[in-house]
Amino acid sequence: MFLLALLLPARPAALQLIALRAATVALDAAADGADGAAAAAAAQLRLQTSAEVGKLKAELASMTTAKERLQTVFTAKIKEFKEAVTALTGYTVSMNSSETKRYRVHSKYAHRDDVLLFAATDDGAYSLLASEYATRLDPQVRMYMQQRKSIPAFLAAVTLLALDDASGDETKQIAIEALHAAANQ
């Protein structure tokens, strides 16, 4: 038992449970062929082992509960952070789960398919990846990303363009509706 006590603290709770169960089986086998004193000692060790197993089960349950609580808190905080980023910048940023260090950036004012793709380099910089939308933004790419080397300025320019386009669509729709209303009178 002393050897088990030396080995067990370094192991996770689940491995400790397995080791204790194996020790119990070994003690049972030894007690079957032993005299009265040895059987009593084996019974005492079995009781101690059972108590330790109970404590380890409780510890494992506690750890599992703590892990679940942390996952819930992290999920809520990540959601809160993403909502704050969108509210403050006008962009949703998502990671492509199949590719590391790739980010999908979408303005809340842009059309649904107008997405910018960025990749993080090993030195921590970010580069704009080729896409149909990035091609349409070539003047802004040259001005803000190539000449001024500023992704934030580029994204600000894209936001203003997308906002103007969205407002223009609304203005056009209002004008068309007004023309239809005037024609129907």
C-alpha positions in Angstrom: 0.0 0.0 0.0 2.9 2.3 0.8 4.2 1.8 -2.8 0.8 2.6 -4.2 0.6 5.8 -2.1 4.0 6.9 -3.5 2.9 6.2 -7.1 -0.7 7.5 -7.0 -0.4 11.2 -6.3 1.5 11.8 -9.5 -1.3 10.2 -11.6 -4.6 11.7 -12.7 -7.7 10.5 -10.7 -8.9 8.0 -13.4 -5.5 6.3 -13.5 -5.4 6.2 -9.7 -8.8 4.4 -9.7 -7.5 1.8 -12.1 -4.4 1.2 -10.0 -6.4 0.9 -6.8 -8.8 -1.6 -8.4 -5.9 -3.7 -9.5 -4.4 -3.6 -6.0 -7.8 -4.7 -4.6 -7.9 -7.7 -7.0 -4.4 -8.6 -6.0 -5.2 -8.4 -2.3 -8.3 -10.5 -2.8 -6.2 -13.2 -4.5 -3.6 -13.1 -1.7 -6.3 -13.3 1.0 -7.8 -16.4 -0.5 -4.7 -18.4 0.3 -3.6 -16.7 3.5 -4.0 -17.5 7.2 -6.3 -15.5 9.6 -3.8 -12.6 10.3 -3.0 -12.1 6.6 -6.7 -12.2 5.7 -7.4 -9.6 8.4 -4.6 -7.4 7.0 -6.0 -7.9 3.5 -9.5 -6.9 4.6 -8.1 -3.8 6.3 -6.2 -2.9 3.1 -9.3 -3.5 1.1 -11.3 -1.1 3.3 -8.6 1.6 2.9 -8.5 1.0 -0.8 -12.3 1.3 -1.1 -12.2 4.6 0.9 -9.5 5.9 -1.4 -11.6 4.8 -4.5 -14.6 6.7 -3.1 -12.5 9.8 -2.5 -11.0 9.6 -6.0 -14.5 9.2 -7.6 -15.7 12.3 -5.7 -12.6 14.2 -6.9 -13.2 13.1 -10.5 -16.8 14.1 -10.3 -15.8 17.5 -8.9 -13.2 18.0 -11.7 -15.7 17.1 -14.3 -18.2 19.6 -13.0 -15.5 22.3 -12.8 -14.5 21.5 -16.4 -18.1 21.8 -17.6 -18.6 25.1 -15.8 -15.4 26.5 -17.3 -16.5 25.4 -20.8 -19.8 27.2 -20.3 -18.1 30.4 -19.1 -15.6 30.3 -21.9 -18.3 29.8 -24.5 -20.3 32.7 -23.1 -17.3 35.0 -23.0 -16.2 34.1 -26.5 -19.8 34.9 -27.8 -19.8 38.2 -25.8 -16.4 39.1 -27.3 -17.4 38.3 -30.9 -20.6 40.4 -30.4 -18.5 43.3 -29.0 -16.1 43.1 -32.0 -19.0 43.2 -34.4 -20.7 46.1 -32.7 -17.5 48.2 -32.3 -15.9 47.5 -35.7 -18.8 46.5 -38.0 -17.1 43.3 -38.8 -17.6 39.6 -38.0 -14.4 37.7 -37.8 -14.4 33.9 -37.9 -11.8 31.3 -38.1 -11.8 28.6 -40.7 -11.8 25.4 -38.6 -10.0 23.4 -41.3 -7.2 25.8 -41.8 -5.0 27.3 -39.1 -4.3 31.0 -39.0 -7.0 31.8 -41.7 -9.7 34.4 -40.9 -12.9 35.3 -42.7 -13.9 38.9 -42.3 -17.3 40.2 -43.2 -18.7 43.8 -42.9 -22.2 43.9 -41.6 -22.9 46.5 -44.3 -21.6 44.4 -47.2 -23.5 42.0 -49.3 -23.6 38.4 -47.9 -21.0 37.0 -50.3 -18.6 39.9 -49.9 -16.0 38.3 -47.6 -12.4 39.2 -47.1 -9.9 36.4 -46.3 -6.8 37.0 -44.3 -4.0 34.7 -43.3 -1.6 35.2 -40.4 2.1 34.8 -41.2 4.6 33.2 -38.9 6.0 36.6 -37.9 2.5 37.8 -36.7 1.6 39.9 -39.7 -1.6 39.4 -41.7 -2.0 39.3 -45.4 -5.1 39.7 -47.6 -5.8 36.6 -49.7 -7.1 36.8 -53.2 -10.9 36.7 -53.6 -13.4 38.2 -56.0 -14.4 40.8 -53.4 -10.7 41.7 -52.8 -10.3 42.2 -56.5 -13.2 44.6 -56.6 -11.5 46.6 -53.8 -8.2 46.9 -55.7 -7.9 50.7 -55.4 -8.4 50.5 -51.6 -6.0 47.5 -51.4 -3.3 49.5 -53.2 -3.9 52.7 -51.2 -4.3 51.4 -47.7 -2.6 48.0 -47.6 0.3 48.4 -50.1 1.1 52.1 -49.8 0.2 52.8 -46.2 0.6 49.3 -44.8 -2.6 49.6 -42.7 -5.2 46.9 -42.5 -7.3 49.0 -40.1 -7.4 51.9 -42.6 -8.3 49.4 -45.4 -11.1 48.0 -43.3 -12.4 51.5 -42.5 -12.4 52.4 -46.2 -14.2 49.1 -47.0 -16.8 49.9 -44.3 -17.5 53.3 -45.8 -17.8 51.8 -49.2 -20.2 49.1 -48.0 -22.2 51.6 -46.0 -22.6 53.9 -49.0 -23.6 50.9 -51.2 -26.2 49.8 -48.6 -27.6 53.3 -48.2 -27.6 53.7 -52.0 -29.7 50.6 -52.3 -32.2 51.9 -49.7 -32.3 55.3 -51.4 -32.9 53.6 -54.8 -35.6 51.4 -53.4 -37.4 54.4 -51.8 -37.1 56.4 -55.1 -38.6 53.4 -57.0 -41.4 53.0 -54.5 -42.1 56.8 -54.7 -42.3 56.6 -58.5 -44.7 53.7 -58.4 -46.9 55.5 -55.9 -46.9 58.6 -58.1 -47.7 56.5 -61.2 -50.6 54.8 -59.4 -52.3 58.1 -58.4 
